[in-house]
Amino acid sequence: MNEYINKKEWKLTKTVLPQHTDHAGVMWHGSYFDFLEEGRIDALNQVGVTYSKLSKEGYEIPVIEAQIKYKKSFFHGEKVLLISQYNLVNKIRLNCKTYFVKVNGEIGAEALVELVIVKRKNESIKVVRELPAEIEKILFLLEEGHEN
């Protein structure tokens, strides 16, 4: 995906713990999604926003599509480096491409998660098509990434 080429990255290091693995000590597929969620929350925190603050203001950033390509297994005790880049598409969809990298530099998996910004109001939830300036700034900061 060429839209990610010149973007800076967000990085998060995790350790595969027993609760992340199946009976054979291999990282369970659902744990990848947990790590992706932690990576997104961590990136938001680094731009100075907590997800709970967004929620209190009525905004949510739900996943609308997710895919993971598994290439090499991770095992109990292994370190996993998540390298993520964001791309804002048409001001309503935020795509996050993440690589799960082994200590030796090999890519163990790659994920693409598509998110949208929604606003809760009373009993309804609607996609936000005109982003408030504060939310747009947050998304641009995510997209910009940071030097590591």
N, C-alpha and C positions, 0 to 999 in steps of 0.2 A: 504494500500500500504506500504509494509515493507521498501521500499527504503527511506521513510521519517522518520523512527523511531528515529534515532540518530541525526537528523539535528536540528540546531538551527532555530529560527523563526524570521520573520520580523513582526512587529506589527504596526498597524495604527488604530487610533480611529476616527470614524466619527459620526456625528449626523444626524439623519434622518430629513431632512428639508421638507417644504411643496412641493418643486419641485421634491422630491424623492418619493412622494406618489400618490396614485390614489385618486379618489373622496371620498373614505371612510377613508382616512388617513393611509392606509396600504402601506408599502414600495412597490413600483411598481417593477416588475421583471427586467426591463431594468436598474434600478438604481444599482442593484447588479453588473452588468457589468461595470458601471461607477466607482463604488468603487473598483472593481478588477483592473481596469486600473490605478486608483490613487495609489493603493497599489504597483503595479509594478514600476511605475515612482518614488514613494517615496523610494523604496528599491534601485533602481539605484542611486538616489541622495545620499543615505546614503553610497554607496560604492565609491562616488566621481565622478560619471558620470552623465551627463545630457542626456536625450533622444535626445535633439536637437543636441548635439555634435555628437552622433552616426549618426544621420540623415545627418548632414553636411558632414560626412565622407563616406556617401553612404550606411550605414547599417540601417536596419529596423528589428524589432522583431515582425512580425505579428502573430496573433492568427490563428492557423490552426484547432483547435477544442476546444470547451468549453462546459462544462456541469455544471449545478447547481442542487443540490437536496435541495428543500425547506422543512424545517421541522417545523419552528415556525415563525409566522409573526413578522415583526418589524413595529413600528408605529411612526407617526410624533412625534418628540421630543426625541425619544429614542436614546441612545448611542449604537453604534455598534463597537465591537472590531474585526478587521480583523487580523487573525493570518495566516501567509503564510510561506510555505516552498518550496524551489526549488530543482529540481532534473534534472541534465544534463544527457541526454540519448544519447548514441552513438555519442557524440560530435556535434550533429546537432539539437537536439530537447531539449527544455527547458520546463519541466513540472512544473506548479505551483499549489500546493494544498492549498486552503484557507478555513478557517473556519470563519463564521460570528457568533460571540459570543455575547450573551446578557449580561447585567450587572450581572445577577444572575448566570452566568456561563453556561447556557444552549446554545447548538448549534442551531442557527436559520436556518442556511443553510451551505452547504459545496459545494465547487466548485473545479473543476479540469480544468485548462486551459493549452493547449499545444501550444507552440510557436516554431518558427524556426528563425534562423538568415538568413537574405537575404542581398544581395548586389545589389544596383542599379548601373547600368553602362549604360550610354546613354539611350536607350529606353527599355533595358531589365532588368529583375529582376531574380536573380538566388539564389538558396539555397547555403549557404556557407558550404561546406563539410570539408574544411581544415581551421579551425579558426586561424586568426592571433593571435599571442601571447597576444596582448593587449585585444582583445575581449575574448579570452579564460580565461584570468585572471579575467575579469569582471564577467563572468558566474560562475567561481569557487567561487568568493566572494559572489555572490548571493546564490549559493548552500550552502556555509558555514554558512550563516546567521550570527546572532550576539546575544550576551547575552542581555537579557531584564531585 
